[in-house]
Amino acid sequence: MTGPEPSTTTSHETAAVVPRRSFSPRARRISWIVALVVLAIVLALVLALARGGSQKGAAGGPPGGRGPGGPGGPGGPGGGATTVGIAAAAALDVPVTIEALGTVTPAATVTVRPQVSGTITQILFREGQMVKKGQVLAVIDARAYQAQLLQAQGALQRDRAQLDVARLTLKRYQTLLAQDSIARQDVDTQAATVRQLEGTANVNRGAVEAARVNVGFTRVVAPVTGRVGLRATDIGNYVSAGDTTGIVTVTTLSPIDVQFTVPQDQIPTVQQRIAQGATLPAVAKDRTRTTVLDRGTFLTLNNEVSTSTGTVNAKARFPNSNNALYPSQFVNVTLQVDTLKGAVTVPAAGVRQGTSGSYVWLLKGDNSVTQRKVTTGPTYSDRVVITGGLSLGEKVVTEGGDRLTEGGKVQTAQTAAAAAKAAPASRQR
């Protein structure tokens, strides 16, 4: 009896029977992420060990570089110093000005109304035209007024003839009275007749002048020099004396005024300057304060303070030769009240505000800073006038003042750059 035959399966066949493991893409990505995280942790540990070693070397003394006397130490170049900007107090002529919002107001705005009634026969202007004082704008039918003038002139001529006869009669009576050939009563009566006729002649002379004036009123003229507006009537319309509508409006544009307000605290200064006979220059700018529209002079102050705003209305007059200013236009007015000669000024960034008022960080000779209280004045451009607490030439901190403390060391940007260049050479030594 034969046993089971030995297995003749080869190793290749056995390997074919065992299934082979395969990795999915997700598993591969997880493996890479884990490897990167482990690598990052190892690098962080290496950097931390290296930094700790360098700090121990620096704490060992001058060879490390940050001990007292080493580069970057408190006693070395730039050790513990704050980098700041420095500016010296300088003398400057500073104008004292008042800034205000103003309204352009014409020096004169006149509604041209007819002085006599009648029919308009001519219109001698164009709307928006510049006219001069005395220029004829319109003509009214003058025939009726010319007839009245002739009547008055005739009556005056008649009265003058009667007056001449009465004067001759009076002269004869006076001669007869001298010869005692006439009664004195007749002479007195004739003298009274002469005076009566003189009065009548004067009345008619006034009637002639009135009629002549009415004839002149038939030619409507411009009362001022300026620009005419829109026409309110046309040829052929009947107009009445004193008509409220008028014929046209004439507005004076050159010169022109700008009305603005002055704070009541500035009134004494303005009045003092006016009393000294000074001419206060004024500048009118557009709403963006970038373009100068015209330059003029201060004109006058109003006689009362507004209780609601605490200001006083004022006027400045401008030549307006280029017609840049237009009636009712809003402009920004700069009125120069005075000029501070040789005032001590510093950049505006150097002045700071504290609980006790304005102060500056003052740079001392040992490159340390101290806080000094100052009294400020007006601001001009980017500089502030210092009226007390600071002298010419003293240096103040303009940048980096928020990080300073009393007695702290500071350095300028140039000093910091020089120290940075010198640091590599110190490390090599």
C-alpha positions, 0 to 999 in steps of 0.5 A: 500500500503506497502512501500519499505522494510527496508534494512537488509544489515549487516555491514559485507556486507557493508565492503565487498562492499568497496574495501581495499587499498594495498601498492606496494613494490616501495611505501614501499621502498620510505617510508623507505628512507624518514624515514631514511633521517629524522632520519639522519637529527635529528641525525645531529642536535643533534650532532651539538647541543652537539658540540656547548655546549662543545665549550662553556664549553671550552671557559669558562676557565680552567675547559673546558680544552682549555683555556690558561694553560689547556691541549692543550692550547697554554700554556699547554702541546702540546698547538699549537705545531707541532709534528716534528722529531729531529736529532742532528748534529754528527761528521763522517769521510766522504769519498769524492768520484767521481761517474762515468760510466766506460768502462772496457779496457784490459791492452793489446790486441795483435793480434798474427801475423806470422813473417815468411811465411810458412805452419802451421803444428800445432795449440797448443791452444784452443779457449778461453784458458788462456795462459801465455807469451811465450807459443807456440800457433802455429808451422810453417814448419821450414825446409826451414829456417833451410836450410838457417841457415846451409848455413849461418853457412857454409859461416861463417866457410869458412870466419873464415878459410880464416881469420885465414890464412890471420892472419898467413901470416900477422904475417910472413910478420911482422917478415920479415919486422923486419929483413928487408927482405920484403917490407913494402908495402906487409905487409900493403897489407896483413894487409888490407886483414885481415881486409877485411876478418874480415868484411866478417866474421862479415857479415856471422855471422849476416846472421847466427843470422838472419837465427837462428831468422827465425827458432825461428819465426816458433814457434809462441808464446803468447806475453802476458799473457791473454785469446785467442779469436777465431782462425783465421786460421787452420792447413795446411793454408799458412800464410805470414809474417805480415799478418793483419788477424793474427792467434789469438788475446790475451787479457790481463784480469789480471790486467785490466783497467777501463776508466772513466771521471772526471769532470774538477772541480775535476782535481785540487783535484785529482792532489794534492792528486797524488802529495802528493803520495796518493793512491786513491782507486777505486771500480767497481760496477755493473750497479745496484750499488749493487754488488762490482765487484772488488777493485783497485787503480787510475792509471792516468789522460789524458792530455787534457779536452774534450771541448764537455763534460768538463771532463777528461778521467782517468784510474783505474787498477784492479787486476781482480783475479776473472775475474768479469770484462770483456773487453768492459763491462760497470761498475759504478766506485767510486773513493775516492779522500779524507776523511773528518775527523770528519765532521759535518753531519746531515740527508739529510732530515734536509737540505732544499732549499730556495731562498737564498740557503740551510737552516735548522730548528734549535731547540732552548732550549724553544722548538721553531725553527728558520731558519738558513742558512748553507753551505753544502758539499758532501753527504755520504749515507743518511747524508749531510756534513755541512761545515758552519753554524752549530755546533756539537750537535745542533738539527735540524728538519728532519720531519714536517719542511713544517709546521713550521714558525719562532719562532713556537713551536714544540714537538717530537713524544714522547712528543705528545704521553705523552700529549695524555695520560695525556689529559683524566686524565685532563678532569676527573679532 
